[in-house]
């Protein structure tokens, strides 16, 4: 099979006679493989982490939350207005905040959330998270997260002693009257344990009925906020703006994105920083390729001079060395993609192996609150990584290609 002149020479130069040039070429190739492979793994893990965080947040919290940073005294007037908006599926009032819980002489400070079970099931579907007991919130019942239960050794049927703002208010009023007020904490029975898969919620939230939460917070008939579920969580901004149009300040609606802006902003920033840092690995490989080609042009100066003397044009010589760089980029990118996708597929096994061999936990649960390393391979990002790697290798070949193209045949063949 006949190959074009430029491609034939480029392939021939890929295996130079001198061993050290081949070693430099191999190192440049490995640099591209390493850069592309690591980029694919890191970007996929970051995207998976962001996706799973988003799914957990949307799964346990409202798509849109109406708050006024105090007590909403007439929430019933807002329900029909919100439910009439396009895309709204359900609304659910809630009362909540921090409390003190005592169990077997251990004190914890989770957030209690009082909900209307029927409305909340339509709005959030919390029943699907129950892993022990049942979704029962009547009277003195309470649901706790799996992480909170494990940390404190609590099981279904255990009784929790809760000290709430109502008790501290009674103490304050008694102190103002100069009296010593004795009170008993609120006693709740654990009827179920839920697990969302996200440690922040499973370790720090307990659920009770709306009436019980009102009692603990000394609220007669108001609520702290209204949770709104919509058909498309990614269009929550439209529903937020529509609700804010008929709310009076200080009451305002906020989306799940507004309430978690810092979290998702930090993830996006880290992902972008890691992308640019790892691109420099490929850039370094491109510099290595440039040095290889500079050495190669010096070695092959006589061959280049002979080719030009026989009629090769400057652009043909440039194409020879640019093709050399593109071939290295294509092979390195292909191997890098294969290794990166393979490592992404078996990321959890690789993490377990590293933990056993080196004793290094690369994705600790205590920090990230995920049992496994998430990943989401985005083929658009993979394509961008591949094109960037090949382009860097091609650009790295331009300088030596330009030098070789303008080599004078007479000077190159002077000592032949």
Buried (B, 14 or more C-beta within 10 A) or exposed (E): EEEEEBBEBBBBBBEBEEEEBBEBBEBBBBBBBBBBBBBBBBBBBBBBBBBBBBBBBBBBBBBBBBBBEEBBEEBEEBBEBBEEBEBBEBBBBBBBBEBBBBBEEEEBEBEBBBBBBEBBBBBBEBEEBBEBBEBBBEEBBBBBBBBBBEEBEBEBEBEBBBBBBBBEEBBEEBEEEEEEEEEEBBEBBBBBBBBBBBBBBBBBBBBBBBBBBBBBBBBEEBBBBBBBBBEEBEBBEBBBEBBBEEBEEEBBBBBBBBBBEEBBEEBEEBBEEBBEEBBEBBBBBBEBBBBBBBBBBEBBBBBBBBBBEEEBEBEBBBBBBBBBBBBBBBBBBBBBBBBBBBBBEEBBEBBEEBBEEEEEEEBEEEEBBBEEBBBBBBEEBBEBBBEBBBBBBBBBBBBBBBBBBEBEBEEBBEEE
